Amino acid sequence: MNWRAWRRQWLTEPLYRMAREAMPSLSLTEQQAIEAGDVWWDAQLFSGKPDWRGMLEVAPAALTADEQAFIDGPVAQLCHMLNDWEITWQHADLPEEVWRFMKQQGFFGMIIPKEYGGLGFSAYAHSEVVRQISIRSVTAGVTAMVPNSLGPGELLMQFGTQAQRDYWLPRLARGEEIPCFGLTSPEAGSDAASMTDTGVVCRQEVDGVETLGIRLNWRKRYITLAPVATVLGLAFKLFDPDGLIGAEEDLGISVALVPVDLPGVVTGRRHLPAMQAFQNGPTEGHDVFVPLDALIGGLEKAGQGWQMLMSALAAGRGISLPSLSAAACTFTAHTAGAYARVRTQFGIPVGQFEGVQEMLGRLAANAYLVEAARRFTCAGLDLGYKPSVISAIMKLHATERMRQSVNAAMDIHAGKAVIDGPSNYLGNLYRALPVAITVEGANILTRSLIVFGQGAIRAHPYLMQEIVAVGNSDRAAGEDAFDAVIWKHLSHSVKNALRATGMAWTAGVFARAPKEAGPTAKYYRSLSRYAAAFALVAELTLLTLGGSLKRKEMLSGRLGDVLAELFLVSAVLKRWLDEGRHESDLPLVRLCALQSFATIDRRLDEVLLNFPSKGLAWTLRVLLLPAGLRSAPPADKVAAACANILLEPSDTRSRLVGAVWEGHDSPSVEQLERAFELVIEVQPLLDRIKHAGLKDWRMAHEKGALTDAQASALEAAEQAVARVIEVDDFAPGELARPPAAGLGA
């Protein structure tokens, strides 16, 4: 007892005072965002000692029989109905029969439980549906995404009253109601506290009866599905100036369901987001009156809207755009590889040029990594987690890698992808990139403020408890709570510092790896090394900067990159094991891992270069980044090995890129795949002609070196390639819009 009292007086209390000054202060919206969702594998990485056995015991994401039947049936049917050129340039919308089919087949109710008439799909099934549709048509993909992501359906399931669920969920599941969600306004984009949209509690006569409700005024923009929505989920600041529902006047951000046919609601006008045809537009409300039961969750949830939104986003952000990104990475790797194989210059396939191989290697690695991360994230979601930090990582890094992949594929296709028309299968995806980068948390914001800024507090094993303790208005209780956790924290930090230093100076060779790892064991050891280094640098960054870390966005962004790469490589290693430990897939694993380790090493170096305490930075550099034991970028031959996977048919290529277009009707892509198959078939004949010193196959045929059947096969391949490299052209009048139809007319 005397020791504890002495420790409390002479050690804990000074540390407590220091912590109160150093700990970051949190605004209400920041605190609600941090408390929303769960921690999962991110907490293991922040601990500095990941539990690899726990990761491997997570069951791989899988479809049920009903979910697979939906993919094989309605999803395949829908994909056959989609012509992206016509949707984008002729209709500027999905055709009416597509809208009708999506409503009838339940595409807008994938996440709604079966007892309410929805499909009740797992996160993985939801992701698979979005993945299949979105690469066929971004417009159709976004239209399916939004009702199943951040919107009324998810909010009602998590927070709605039973009466609200019973009324709204069946109508949403059947497509009788089309939902949208209004959050962003001109004054408040990322800064929800600046929201000027208001709701005032008041009494108003409705159908001759005085009713207690809310008078709403709002002006929102960028709202997907708003022009066609029948019900609007609305975020606004709720006020009760007359004390009609309680003593508090400013209740805070709240969320309500607003039927768009109410007087004062203005919808219908459209934005044009990067030439994409999905329905998106502004909405306004002027003195719109709704009863109090329009509040999602009822009065009990008044003022809790921001936390509700962050909780809903914690799941949806990990599914929608990562699914589109995974499909895009796979699709671009597929098409760029096939095109680089059939397109020749100087008598050889362009895929054999090292400059092109560098890009093909990046495409193959991105396809493998983003799909691995998508599956791993879905597995966590299907375990019941709502991992807000991992969802932010997925949104940020999946879309960034999609941007890399689409740009690389455009470069490889060159003029083929630049000239637009019905046969251009990349152009619209390229134009859609800024949309994915911007929505659901702009990537700049997500990288610089959310991934590490929230992750450091939420996923750290002790920091959140300490922040709560020092923020306790009851100082004695706060000191008690702080004393209970700070010594555990310090013990953890000392052990981790020793572990990080030891692994850095031995390159992690003595770190443990799962026995199943086989040839990938070295990557587990490197991950353990860098997880410990990250945890130590993160600790000391927080200790040194305290609350000012929020303003050091460059440092925060770099530390967030380290956390993200640790997660992404974990997913890659798990995918390799889940798929059956194929030796032929190891080049992909190697390229992904080495690229990530080089990025981690570089980001840690950049953090220390800009560290506020130069002495501490020098010490950390000596301990964690010793000369001669740094991670180097992958050698060129590693990228070339991955590029070659895309250039030749194999089981590895099929696992990597074969699933996106199986059974789906896209003439230009099927034409490319057919040319690829024919070129592969006739390659032995071309090799024979070359070795014989003959100029071309026609000369060889004339000289009797080829049979008629062989010459026909070569001609068929040549014609197929010619069709692939053709581009669209138009008569002048086809491109001109009549004056009355011009935009803005």
C-alpha positions in Angstrom: 0.0 0.0 0.0 2.9 2.4 0.8 4.5 1.7 -2.5 1.3 2.4 -4.4 0.8 5.6 -2.5 4.4 6.7 -3.2 4.0 5.8 -6.9 0.8 7.7 -7.1 2.2 10.8 -5.5 5.6 11.0 -7.0 5.2 9.3 -10.4 1.6 9.0 -11.5 0.5 12.5 -10.6 3.4 14.2 -12.5 2.8 12.0 -15.5 -0.9 12.8 -15.2 -0.2 16.5 -15.3 2.1 16.1 -18.3 -0.5 14.0 -20.1 -3.3 16.6 -19.5 -1.1 19.1 -21.3 0.2 16.7 -24.0 -2.8 14.6 -24.9 -4.8 15.7 -27.9 -8.0 17.5 -27.1 -11.0 16.1 -29.1 -14.0 18.1 -30.4 -17.3 16.4 -30.0 -17.4 15.4 -33.7 -13.9 14.0 -33.5 -14.7 12.0 -30.3 -17.9 10.6 -31.9 -16.0 9.7 -35.1 -13.3 7.9 -33.1 -15.8 6.1 -30.9 -17.8 4.9 -34.0 -17.0 1.4 -35.3 -14.6 -1.2 -34.0 -11.0 -2.1 -34.0 -9.8 -5.4 -35.5 -6.5 -6.3 -37.2 -5.4 -2.7 -37.0 -5.2 -3.1 -33.2 -2.9 -6.0 -33.7 -0.6 -4.0 -35.9 -0.6 -1.1 -33.4 0.4 -3.4 -30.7 3.7 -4.0 -32.4 3.3 -7.8 -32.0 0.7 -9.1 -34.5 -1.0 -12.4 -33.7 -0.4 -14.2 -37.0 -2.2 -17.3 -35.7 -5.3 -15.2 -35.1 -5.1 -13.8 -38.6 -4.9 -17.2 -40.3 -7.8 -18.5 -38.2 -10.1 -15.9 -39.8 -12.2 -17.9 -42.2 -11.8 -16.9 -45.9 -14.7 -14.8 -47.2 -17.1 -17.1 -49.1 -20.6 -17.0 -50.7 -23.6 -19.1 -49.7 -25.4 -21.1 -52.2 -28.2 -18.4 -52.5 -25.6 -15.7 -52.9 -23.8 -17.6 -55.6 -27.1 -18.2 -57.4 -27.8 -14.5 -57.3 -24.4 -13.8 -58.9 -24.9 -16.4 -61.6 -28.5 -15.3 -62.2 -29.7 -11.7 -61.7 -26.2 -10.2 -61.7 -25.2 -11.9 -64.9 -28.5 -10.9 -66.5 -28.1 -7.3 -65.4 -24.5 -7.2 -66.8 -25.9 -8.4 -70.2 -28.4 -5.5 -70.1 -25.7 -2.8 -69.6 -24.2 -0.9 -72.5 -22.0 1.7 -70.9 -21.5 3.8 -74.0 -25.3 4.2 -74.5 -25.8 4.8 -70.8 -23.2 7.5 -70.7 -23.5 9.3 -74.0 -27.0 8.6 -75.3 -29.3 8.1 -72.3 -27.3 9.9 -69.6 -29.1 7.4 -67.3 -29.8 3.7 -66.9 -32.5 2.5 -69.3 -35.9 2.2 -67.7 -35.9 -1.6 -68.1 -32.6 -1.7 -66.0 -34.1 0.4 -63.2 -37.1 -1.9 -63.2 -35.0 -5.1 -63.2 -32.8 -3.8 -60.3 -35.9 -3.0 -58.2 -37.6 -6.3 -58.9 -34.5 -8.4 -58.2 -33.7 -6.7 -54.9 -30.5 -5.0 -55.8 -31.4 -2.0 -53.6 -32.0 -4.3 -50.6 -28.9 -6.5 -50.5 -28.1 -5.5 -46.9 -31.7 -5.6 -45.7 -32.5 -8.7 -43.7 -34.7 -11.3 -45.2 -37.4 -10.8 -42.6 -38.0 -7.4 -44.1 -38.0 -8.6 -47.6 -34.4 -7.9 -48.4 -31.7 -10.3 -49.6 -29.8 -10.4 -46.3 -26.5 -10.8 -48.0 -23.1 -11.0 -46.3 -20.6 -8.2 -46.7 -18.7 -10.4 -49.2 -21.7 -11.1 -51.3 -22.6 -7.4 -51.3 -19.0 -6.7 -52.4 -19.1 -9.3 -55.1 -22.2 -7.9 -56.6 -20.8 -4.4 -56.7 -17.5 -5.7 -58.1 -19.2 -7.5 -61.0 -21.5 -4.7 -61.9 -19.3 -1.6 -61.5 -16.6 -2.7 -64.0 -19.4 -3.3 -66.6 -20.9 0.1 -65.9 -19.8 2.7 -63.3 -23.3 4.2 -63.4 -25.0 0.9 -62.6 -22.4 0.1 -60.0 -22.9 3.4 -58.2 -26.7 3.0 -58.4 -26.4 -0.4 -56.7 -23.8 0.8 -54.1 -25.5 3.8 -52.6 -28.7 2.3 -51.2 -26.6 -0.5 -49.6 -23.9 1.8 -48.2 -24.2 5.1 -46.2 -27.9 5.7 -46.4 -31.3 5.2 -44.8 -31.2 1.3 -45.0 -28.0 1.0 -43.0 -29.0 3.7 -40.5 -32.4 2.1 -39.9 -30.9 -1.3 -39.3 -28.4 0.0 -36.8 -30.4 2.8 -35.1 -34.0 2.9 -36.3 -37.0 2.2 -34.0 -38.9 -1.0 -34.6 -41.8 0.9 -36.1 -39.4 2.7 -38.5 -37.8 -0.6 -39.6 -41.2 -2.3 -40.1 -42.4 0.6 -42.3 -39.4 1.6 -44.3 -37.2 -1.5 -44.7 -39.7 -3.6 -46.7 -40.4 -0.6 -49.0 -36.7 -0.1 -49.6 -36.1 -3.8 -50.2 -38.8 -3.9 -52.9 -37.6 -0.8 -54.6 -40.8 1.0 -53.9 -38.7 3.8 -52.3 -35.5 5.0 -53.8 -33.3 6.4 -51.0 -30.5 9.0 -51.0 -28.6 10.6 -48.1 -28.0 14.3 -47.8 -24.8 15.2 -45.8 -22.5 17.5 -47.9 -23.5 21.2 -48.2 -21.7 24.1 -49.7 -20.5 25.3 -46.3 -19.7 21.9 -44.8 -17.8 19.3 -46.7 -15.4 17.5 -44.4 -16.1 19.9 -41.6 -19.5 18.7 -40.2 -19.4 21.3 -37.4 -19.8 24.0 -40.1 -23.2 22.6 -41.2 -25.8 25.3 -41.7 -28.7 23.0 -42.4 -31.1 23.3 -39.5 -34.1 21.7 -37.9 -36.2 23.6 -35.3 -38.6 21.8 -33.0 -42.0 23.4 -33.2 -45.7 22.9 -33.4 -47.6 23.0 -36.7 -51.1 22.2 -37.8 -51.2 19.1 -40.0 -54.5 18.0 -41.5 -56.3 20.1 -38.8 -54.3 18.6 -35.9 -51.6 20.5 -34.0 -48.5 18.3 -34.3 -45.2 18.4 -32.6 -42.4 18.2 -35.2 -39.4 19.7 -36.8 -39.2 22.6 -39.3 -36.3 21.8 -41.7 -34.2 24.1 -43.9 -31.3 22.7 -45.9 -29.2 23.1 -49.0 -27.2 20.0 -50.0 -25.1 19.1 -53.0 -23.3 16.1 -54.6 -26.1 13.8 -53.4 -26.2 10.6 -55.3 -29.7 9.4 -56.4 -31.2 12.7 -55.2 -32.8 13.5 -58.6 -34.8 10.3 -58.5 -35.1 9.6 -54.8 -38.4 9.3 -53.1 -37.0 9.5 -49.5 -34.1 11.6 -48.3 -32.0 10.8 -45.3 -31.0 14.2 -44.0 -28.3 15.3 -41.6 -28.9 18.7 -39.9 -28.4 20.5 -36.7 -31.3 20.2 -34.4 -32.5 23.1 -32.1 -35.2 23.3 -29.5 -35.4 27.0 -28.6 -38.8 26.7 -26.9 -37.9 23.7 -24.8 -40.6 21.6 -26.3 -38.7 18.3 -25.9 -36.3 19.1 -23.1 -34.1 21.7 -21.5 -31.3 21.6 -24.0 -31.6 24.1 -26.9 -28.8 23.0 -29.2 -29.1 19.2 -29.5 -26.5 18.8 -32.2 -26.3 16.9 -35.5 -29.3 14.6 -36.0 -30.7 12.5 -38.9 -34.2 12.2 -40.2 -36.1 10.6 -43.0 -37.9 13.1 -45.3 -40.3 12.0 -48.0 -39.4 14.2 -51.0 -43.1 14.9 -51.9 -43.5 17.1 -48.8 -44.1 20.8 -49.4 -40.9 22.7 -49.6 -38.6 19.9 -50.8 -36.8 20.7 -54.0 -35.1 17.9 -56.0 -34.8 16.9 -59.6 -31.9 18.9 -60.9 -28.7 17.0 -61.7 -24.9 17.4 -61.4 -22.6 15.9 -64.0 -19.8 14.2 -62.0 -16.9 13.8 -64.3 -19.2 12.9 -67.3 -20.6 9.9 -65.3 -24.3 9.3 -65.9 -25.4 8.1 -62.4 -28.0 10.2 -60.8 -26.4 12.9 -58.6 -27.6 16.4 -57.8 -28.5 19.1 -55.3 -31.5 19.1 -53.0 -33.0 21.9 -51.0 -35.7 22.2 -48.3 -37.6 25.4 -47.3 -39.6 25.2 -44.1 -40.3 21.5 -44.6 -42.2 20.1 -41.6 -41.8 16.5 -40.5 -43.2 14.9 -37.3 -40.8 14.0 -34.5 -41.0 10.3 -35.4 -39.1 11.2 -38.6 -35.9 11.2 -36.5 -34.1 8.0 -37.2 -34.1 6.2 -33.8 -36.6 8.6 -32.4 -36.0 11.3 -29.8 -33.5 9.0 -28.0 -31.1 9.5 -30.9 -31.6 13.2 -31.3 -28.1 14.9 -31.4 -26.3 11.6 -32.1 -26.4 11.9 -35.9 -22.6 12.2 -36.4 -21.8 9.1 -34.4 -24.6 7.3 -36.3 -23.2 8.4 -39.6 -19.6 7.4 -38.7 -20.8 4.0 -37.5 -22.7 3.4 -40.7 -19.7 4.6 -42.8 -17.3 2.3 -40.9 -18.9 -0.7 -42.7 -20.0 0.8 -46.0 -16.7 2.6 -46.7 -15.0 -0.8 -46.6 -17.2 -2.4 -49.2 -18.4 -0.1 -52.0 -15.4 1.8 -53.4 -12.9 -1.0 -52.5 -15.1 -3.4 -54.5 -15.1 -1.1 -57.5 -11.3 -0.6 -57.1 -10.6 -4.3 -56.9 -12.6 -4.9 -60.0 -10.9 -2.1 -61.8 -7.4 -3.3 -60.8 -8.2 -6.8 -62.0 -9.8 -5.6 -65.2 -7.0 -3.2 -66.2 -4.4 -6.0 -65.5 -6.5 -8.3 -67.7 -7.0 -6.0 -70.6 -3.5 -4.4 -70.5 -1.8 -7.8 -70.4 -3.8 -9.2 -73.3 -3.4 -6.0 -75.4 0.4 -5.9 -74.7 0.6 -9.5 -75.9 -1.3 -9.1 -79.2 -0.1 -5.6 -80.1 3.3 -5.8 -81.8 5.9 -3.1 -82.6 9.2 -3.7 -84.3 8.1 -7.3 -84.8 7.7 -8.2 -81.1 4.8 -7.9 -78.6 4.9 -4.6 -76.8 4.7 -6.6 -73.5 8.3 -7.7 -74.0 9.6 -4.1 -73.8 11.0 -3.5 -70.3 9.2 -0.1 -70.0 5.9 -1.8 -70.6 6.9 -4.7 -68.3 7.4 -2.3 -65.5 3.8 -1.1 -65.8 2.5 -4.6 -66.3 4.2 -5.8 -63.1 2.6 -2.9 -61.2 -0.8 -3.9 -62.7 -0.4 -7.5 -61.6 0.7 -6.6 -58.1 -2.1 -4.1 -57.6 -4.7 -6.6 -58.9 -3.4 -9.2 -56.4 -3.1 -6.9 -53.5 -6.3 -5.0 -53.7 -8.4 -8.2 -54.2 -6.6 -9.7 -51.2 -7.4 -6.7 -49.1 -11.0 -6.7 -50.2 -11.5 -10.3 -49.2 -9.7 -9.9 -45.9 -11.8 -6.8 -45.1 -15.0 -8.6 -46.0 -14.1 -11.5 -43.8 -13.7 -9.1 -40.9 -17.0 -7.4 -41.7 -18.8 -10.8 -41.8 -17.4 -11.6 -38.4 -19.4 -8.7 -37.1 -16.7 -6.0 -36.9 -17.2 -2.5 -38.2 -13.5 -1.6 -38.5 -13.5 2.1 -39.1 -9.8 2.6 -39.5 -9.4 -0.4 -41.8 -12.4 0.8 -43.9 -10.6 4.2 -44.2 -7.4 2.4 -45.3 -9.4 0.4 -47.9 -11.2 3.4 -49.3 -7.9 5.4 -49.6 -5.5 2.8 -50.8 -7.8 0.7 -53.0 -8.8 3.8 -54.9 -5.2 5.1 -55.1 -4.1 1.8 -56.5 -7.0 1.8 -58.9 -5.8 5.2 -60.1 -2.3 3.8 -60.6 -3.6 0.8 -62.5 -6.0 2.7 -64.8 -3.3 5.2 -65.6 -0.8 2.4 -66.4 -3.4 0.6 -68.6 -4.1 3.8 -70.4 -0.4 4.3 -71.1 0.0 0.7 -72.4 -3.0 1.0 -74.7 -1.9 4.5 -75.8 -4.1 5.8 -78.7 -6.4 2.8 -78.4 -7.6 4.1 -75.0 -7.5 7.8 -75.9 -10.0 7.6 -78.8 -13.4 7.3 -77.3 -16.3 5.2 -78.7 -18.3 2.1 -78.0 -15.2 -0.1 -78.4 -13.1 1.8 -75.8 -13.3 -0.2 -72.6 -11.0 2.1 -70.5 -12.1 5.6 -71.3 -15.1 5.9 -69.0 -13.3 4.2 -66.1 -10.5 6.7 -66.5 -13.0 9.6 -66.3 -14.6 8.1 -63.2 -11.4 8.1 -61.2 -11.8 11.5 -59.6 -15.3 10.5 -58.3 -13.8 7.5 -56.4 -10.9 9.5 -55.1 -13.2 12.3 -53.8 -16.4 10.7 -52.3 -16.8 8.9 -48.9 -14.0 11.0 -47.5 -11.6 12.7 -49.9 -8.3 10.8 -50.1 -6.2 13.8 -49.0 -8.3 14.2 -45.8 -8.4 10.4 -45.2 -4.7 10.1 -45.5 -3.6 13.1 -43.5 -6.2 13.1 -40.7 -8.1 9.8 -40.4 -6.0 6.7 -40.9 -3.3 7.5 -38.3 -5.1 10.4 -36.5 -8.0 8.1 -35.6 -6.1 4.9 -35.7 -3.5 6.0 -33.1 -6.2 6.8 -30.6 -8.7 4.0 -31.5 -6.5 1.1 -32.2 -3.7 1.7 -29.7 -3.9 -0.7 -26.8 -3.9 2.0 -24.1 -4.1 5.5 -25.5 -7.9 5.8 -25.7 -8.2 4.8 -22.0 -5.6 7.4 -21.1 -7.4 10.2 -23.0 -10.7 9.3 -21.3 -8.9 9.3 -17.9 -7.2 12.8 -18.4 -10.5 14.2 -19.8 -12.5 13.1 -16.8 -14.0 16.1 -15.0 -13.7 14.2 -11.7 -9.9 14.6 -11.2 -9.6 12.0 -8.5 -11.4 9.4 -10.6 -9.4 10.4 -13.6 -6.1 9.9 -11.7 -7.3 6.5 -10.5 -8.1 5.4 -14.1 -4.8 6.9 -15.4 -2.8 5.1 -12.7 -4.4 1.8 -13.6 -3.4 2.0 -17.2 -0.2 4.2 -17.5 2.1 1.5 -16.0 0.8 -1.1 -18.3 1.4 1.3 -21.2 5.0 2.0 -20.1 5.7 -1.7 -19.7 4.3 -2.4 -23.1 6.3 0.4 -24.6 9.6 -0.7 -23.1 9.1 -4.3 -24.3 8.2 -3.1 -27.7 11.2 -0.8 -28.0 13.5 -3.7 -27.1 11.7 -6.0 -29.6 11.8 -3.3 -32.4 15.5 -2.7 -31.9 16.4 -6.3 -31.8 14.5 -7.2 -34.9 15.8 -4.1 -36.8 19.4 -5.1 -36.1 18.8 -8.7 -37.1 16.6 -7.9 -40.0 13.8 -9.8 -38.2 15.4 -13.2 -39.0 14.5 -14.5 -35.5 10.9 -13.3 -35.5 8.3 -16.0 -35.5 6.3 -16.9 -38.5 3.4 -19.4 -38.9 4.4 -22.9 -39.7 2.1 -22.8 -42.8 4.0 -19.8 -44.2 6.6 -21.9 -46.0 8.5 -19.7 -48.5 6.6 -16.6 -47.3 7.9 -16.9 -43.8 10.5 -14.1 -44.4 7.7 -11.7 -45.2 5.9 -12.4 -41.9 9.2 -11.8 -40.2 9.7 -8.5 -42.0 6.1 -7.5 -41.1 6.8 -8.2 -37.4 9.9 -6.1 -37.6 8.1 -3.1 -39.2 5.0 -3.5 -37.0 7.3 -3.1 -33.9 9.1 -0.2 -35.5 5.9 1.5 -36.4 4.4 1.1 -32.9 7.6 2.6 -31.3 7.7 5.6 -33.7 4.0 6.1 -33.3 4.3 6.1 -29.5 7.2 8.6 -29.5 5.5 10.8 -32.1 2.4 11.1 -29.9 4.5 11.7 -26.8 6.6 14.4 -28.5 3.8 16.2 -30.4 0.8 15.6 -28.2 -2.2 17.5 -29.4 -0.2 19.4 -32.0 -0.1 16.1 -34.0 -3.4 17.1 -35.5 -1.7 20.0 -37.3 1.2 17.9 -38.5 -0.7 16.3 -41.3 2.4 15.3 -43.4 3.8 13.3 -40.5 0.3 11.8 -39.8 -0.1 10.9 -43.4 3.3 9.1 -43.6 2.5 7.1 -40.4 -0.9 6.3 -41.8 0.9 4.9 -44.9 3.0 2.6 -42.8 -0.1 1.3 -41.0 -1.9 0.8 -44.3 1.0 -1.1 -45.9 1.3 -3.4 -42.9 -2.4 -4.2 -43.3 -2.2 -4.7 -47.1 0.8 -7.1 -46.9 -1.0 -9.0 -44.2 -3.9 -9.5 -46.6 -1.6 -10.6 -49.4 0.0 -13.3 -47.2 -3.4 -14.5 -46.1 -4.7 -14.7 -49.7 -1.7 -16.8 -50.7 -2.5 -19.3 -47.9 -6.3 -19.2 -48.4 -6.0 -19.9 -52.2 -3.9 -23.1 -51.6 -0.2 -21.9 -51.4 0.4 -22.0 -55.2 4.1 -21.7 -55.9 3.4 -20.1 -59.2 1.7 -17.2 -57.4 4.9 -16.4 -55.3 6.2 -13.7 -57.7 3.0 -11.7 -57.0 3.4 -12.1 -53.3 7.1 -11.2 -53.5 6.5 -8.0 -55.6 3.6 -6.9 -53.3 5.6 -7.5 -50.2 8.9 -5.9 -51.4 7.1 -2.8 -52.7 5.3 -2.4 -49.4 8.4 -2.9 -47.3 10.3 -0.3 -49.4 7.4 2.1 -48.9 7.3 1.5 -45.1 11.1 2.0 -44.8 10.9 5.2 -46.9 8.0 6.6 -44.9 9.6 5.9 -41.6 12.8 7.6 -42.9 10.7 10.6 -43.9 9.0 10.8 -40.5 12.4 10.8 -38.7 13.7 13.4 -41.2 10.9 15.7 -40.2 10.7 14.7 -36.5 10.5 17.7 -34.2 13.2 16.3 -31.8 16.3 15.9 -33.9 18.1 14.0 -31.1 15.3 11.5 -30.7 15.0 11.2 -34.5 18.8 10.4 -34.7 18.4 7.7 -31.9 15.4 6.1 -33.6 17.2 6.0 -36.9 20.1 4.2 -35.3 17.8 1.8 -33.5 15.2 1.1 -36.2 16.9 1.8 -39.6 20.4 0.6 -39.3 22.6 1.0 -42.4 22.8 -2.2 -44.5 19.6 -3.6 -43.1 17.1 -1.4 -44.9 14.4 -2.6 -47.3 15.3 -2.0 -51.0 12.7 -1.8 -53.8 12.1 -5.1 -55.7 14.5 -5.9 -58.5 13.5 -5.5 -62.1 13.4 -9.3 -62.6 10.6 -9.5 -60.0 8.4 -7.1 -61.8 9.2 -8.8 -65.1 8.1 -12.2 -63.7 4.8 -10.7 -62.6 4.4 -9.0 -66.0 4.9 -12.3 -67.8 2.0 -13.8 -65.8 -0.3 -11.4 -67.7 1.2 -12.2 -71.1 0.6 -16.0 -71.1 -2.3 -18.2 -70.2 -1.9 -20.1 -66.9 -3.7 -21.0 -63.8 -2.0 -18.1 -62.1 -3.3 -15.7 -64.7 -6.8 -17.2 -64.3 -6.7 -16.8 -60.5 -5.5 -13.2 -60.9 -7.6 -11.8 -63.7 -9.9 -14.5 -65.0 -13.1 -14.1 -63.0 -14.2 -10.5 -63.8 -15.6 -11.1 -67.3 -16.5 -14.8 -67.2 -20.0 -15.1 -68.6 -20.5 -11.4 -69.1 -21.2 -9.8 -72.5 -18.8 -7.1 -73.5 -18.0 -7.3 -77.3 -14.8 -5.3 -77.2 -13.3 -7.2 -74.3 -14.4 -10.6 -75.6 -12.8 -9.6 -79.0 -9.6 -8.8 -77.1 -9.6 -12.1 -75.3 -10.3 -14.0 -78.5 -7.4 -12.3 -80.2 -5.2 -13.2 -77.2 -6.2 -16.9 -77.4 -5.5 -17.0 -81.2 -2.2 -15.3 -80.9 -1.1 -17.8 -78.2 -2.3 -20.7 -80.4 -0.3 -19.6 -83.5 2.9 -18.5 -81.6 4.7 -21.9 -82.2 4.1 -21.4 -86.0 5.4 -17.8 -85.9 8.5 -19.1 -84.0 9.1 -21.7 -86.6 8.8 -19.2 -89.5 11.2 -16.8 -87.7 13.8 -19.6 -87.2 13.5 -20.6 -90.8 14.5 -17.0 -91.8 11.2 -16.4 -93.7 9.8 -12.9 -93.9 6.2 -13.7 -92.9 3.6 -16.4 -92.8 2.4 -15.7 -96.3 5.8 -16.3 -97.8 6.1 -19.4 -95.7 2.8 -20.7 -97.0 3.8 -20.0 -100.6 7.0 -22.0 -100.1 5.1 -24.9 -98.6 6.4 -24.5 -95.1 2.8 -24.1 -93.8 -0.3 -26.2 -94.5 -3.5 -24.4 -95.6 -5.0 -25.0 -92.1 -2.0 -23.4 -90.5 -2.1 -20.4 -92.8 -5.9 -20.0 -92.1 -5.1 -20.0 -88.3 -2.5 -17.4 -88.8 -4.8 -15.2 -90.9 -7.6 -15.5 -88.4 -5.2 -14.4 -85.6 -4.0 -11.5 -87.7 -7.5 -10.4 -88.5 -8.5 -10.7 -84.8 -5.6 -8.5 -83.8 -6.5 -5.9 -86.5 -10.0 -5.7 -85.1 -8.7 -5.2 -81.6 -6.4 -2.3 -82.5 -9.1 -0.5 -84.5 -10.6 2.6 -82.9 -14.0 4.2 -83.4 -14.7 7.2 -85.7 -17.9 9.2 -86.3 -19.5 11.3 -88.9 -19.4 15.0 -87.9 -23.1 15.1 -87.3 -23.0 12.2 -84.9 -21.0 14.2 -82.4 -23.0 17.4 -82.5 -25.9 18.0 -80.0 -29.0 19.9 -81.2 -29.1 23.3 -79.6 -32.2 22.5 -77.6 -30.5 19.5 -76.1 -27.3 21.2 -75.2 -26.2 21.2 -71.5 -27.3 24.3 -69.7 -29.9 25.1 -72.4 
